[in-house]
Amino acid sequence: MQARAFNPQIFLEFLCYSAFGGLMFFLVRSGNYLFYVTPRMEPYLYFTAIVMGIWACAGLGRLFRPQYKIRSAHCLVLVIPILLLLLPHTPLSAADLSGKYIGGNAFSGFKAATGLLTAVPPENSPDPADPAADNSVVAEDFPSVLTPLPNNNTADSIVPPVPDPQTHVSEEQYSTDLPGLDVKKKKITIANEDFGVWISELYGNMERYKGYTVLITGFVFKDSEMLQADEFVSARLMMSCCAADLIPAGLLCNYAKAAELKTDSWVTVEGTLFIGKHIYNNVAYDDPQISVTKITPAEEVKGYVTPY
Amino acid sequence: MAIPIYVVTGFLDAGKTTFLNHLLNRRDWRDVRMMVMQFETGEEDFQSRYGNCPCISFSKKMLEQQPAQIVEKIRSLLQSRELDELWIEWNGVVPFSQLQALLLHASLRNLCKIQKVIHIADGGKIENLLGRTGGALPEQISTCDFALVRNVPSAKLFKRIRHLLKGINPGVKVIEMKSYNDLYKQLFVKKGRPVDIAFQTVLLIVALHFVLKPLLEIAQIPVNTIINVFLGIMLQAVPFLLIGVLLSSVIQVFVPQNAIERRFPKSIRLGMVAAILAGFCLPVCDCASIPIFRSLVRKGIPLPVAVTFMTATPVINPVVILSTYYAFNGDMTIVISRVCLGIAAAVSIGLILGSWAGKGRVLSGGTLDQLMCSCGCYEDAESITTFRGKVGLFIRHSQGEFFSVGKYLVIGIFISSVVQTLGTGLFTTAQSGSGLAISMVIMMAMAFVLSLCSSSDAIVARSFANQFPMGGIMGFLVFGPMMDIKNVMMLSSGFTKGFIAKLVLTGFIVCFALVFLFYSRGGM
């Protein structure tokens, strides 16, 4: 004997599962999930949507099973995220996170990694005038881990920027097909979607791109504690895990009239790459920097950069 | 009009009939037309003093074999007599849902309606009965509107019983049976409808969002940032929590109770090896390992082994190893250090806790066994034998567990997002120019607050590599996945406060000591 009566708790749970699962699906399809987490989460979010869907279907079968004690408080676990996702809120922008600049090192600075190996702060690296010493570290100790980019072996057409045999070897390994790279004109045009790739490439192989002209779009980041008056960072927000760890990251620019630039305004910077020193906690780090020749206002770029 | 039904539940000899004798023979109730229906014959008989309350009884045998006849009997009674109230004394070993099925039968549904369900417990026995007498008793407790406890000599015992009952039926009112006055109030208090309450809460949140948010933003509190951070961690954690509750429910439902106990290595040493191997094979983060930990402890795995499993899994699993490898540019030293220190810390924490906390109460449910999964499904996992039935139970179990752990996850993430939005600057400011020990404490505190998912915390750790020495980074990498705000909140869904405090303290000290020793000697 099975009695039947409408069960509001099951119905409420059904609504929550469907709404949450549907929302997950919609977030991934529309790409809006990138405002909260990194692209790596995509399969996991699909998985969540599927489990929620199965749960909702399983609930349907019990929709008319009577239950005397009806509970609803537990549904808040799903209701709260659903409401917060649906209610209007704006993605985080630079202004929300000022004062957290970490340089490009979080991407893949080799210098920091070498420092970590020995658990001492990195020494002030060799004189830029002596690139061979520095390159040997780059090329030998760290083979192609960092930039597993396609290699078309067109190295013959490439003019190595530094006439050094060891760099030439690494030249063959890297950077043949990087988007926006024009070796002949020694020019790099960094498209917005390649920001992350290029920052890690520049930090990883700063010697190779010395003297290149670079075009990069970002917001103006200034910090009186870390940066000089004639410096600013052409930055984008970088997310390595989720919205909780957004930090501005980008290339440091030297510009005499930096003070005139409005903080957090979007600009396209054109300038020449060189290796400068970035001093943090009394330790100097090598840093690819831009000597600015031209600044044009730019449209705001939506979305965050991922360090992969 | 439907006749209101009041149901009294409680185990055999809990004192149900005594209670009815007291309650229904009140002088001022003598004009109320009542009837008592007993589904159990205990030692005491119901006797109506004023003759306004006849009594009929059905045996358990009849309940099992001829439910249709009972329905028919009730129907004719309800139709032939004009009753104001019907009181039912339900059988102590039959689930409440059976009574519900009887009363919702097509021929009865419009005649009567359950008004209140009162559970009666004998303070001297209830603790021993729960968990040893099948699923009916917790099921009855979980559906009552309020519980009466009689025979409680000390306030301490009452507190313990109240905790126990609330663990099974959250939010239930527990009353000591001394005076009946409190009881009358409870009997006739109007119940809010939970579904209405749910919709009111939704409206309240929406209203708060539009009213409070602008106000707080005027007060310089970045609500928008908090919401984004909250959603970020939430979307990161929910999939892994789902993996966790699904695996944990598989253990609870499909693995027979004694299989793990029988097959699992008897010696602690072999158990530890098994725990670490299992941890290595499970590609889950800390959100997933806690529900699994809970079901392992329930299934009788020795505590040191279970603790080792829980603390090791989020540090040493393949996803974490890979993400650490990429975050540190393929630096194997860091990957190996993290895994080795993680294993060493997990084993030490397990051993220390095993001897320190093993004797006290660990599970907050106390003596309850696998029936009590606080998930609201009280069917005995052993009694359902068909595969279909098991799958159904598995789904309900995982849903229940998702909500019970998820509740704490939401609270934990909320605290974490508020704290880190309002004050991470503190951590990096405190760092400037301090030694290894202080850096480590700062980094470990930061890991605790940030509550990052262990599958991707390596990249965040990496971003601090310039400000902090390697020891600090390693403290972050080893301690963070084991313990953080979100984990502590999630643990409180199943464990006692004392146990959680011991776990956090031991975890912190062990991780600190190991990493400090390792790096103050110059690392690898």
Interface residues (C-beta under 8 A of the other chain):
Chain A: M1 Q2 A3 R4 A5 P8 Q9 F11 L12 E13 L27 Y33 F35 Y36 V37 T38 R40 M41 Y44 L45 F47 T48 V51 I54 W55 A58 P66 Q67 Y68 K69 I70 R71 S72 A73 H74 C75 L76 V77 L78 V79 I80 P81 L83 L84 L85 L87 H89 T90 P91 L92 D96 L97 G99 K100 I102 G103 N105 A106 S108 F110 A112 A113 G115 L116 L117 A119 F142 V145 L146 S240 C241 C242 A243 A244 D245 I247 Y280 N281 V283 Y285 P307 Y308
Chain B: P67 A68 V71 F96 S97 Q100 A101 L102 L103 L104 H105 A106 R109 I114 V117 S142 T143 C144 D145 N169 P170 G171 R193 P194 V195 I197 A198 T201 V202 I205 V206 H209 P222 N224 T225 I227 N228 V229 F230 L231 G232 I233 M234 L235 Q236 V238 P239 F240 L242 I243 L246 Y326 A327 F328 N329 G330 D331 T333 I334 G376 G392 I395 R396 S398 Q399 F402 F403 S404 G406 K407 L409 V410 S416 S417 Q420 T424 G425 S432 G433 L450 L452 C453 S456 D457 I459 V460 R462 S463 A465 N466 Q467 P469 M470 G471 I473 Y519 G522 G523
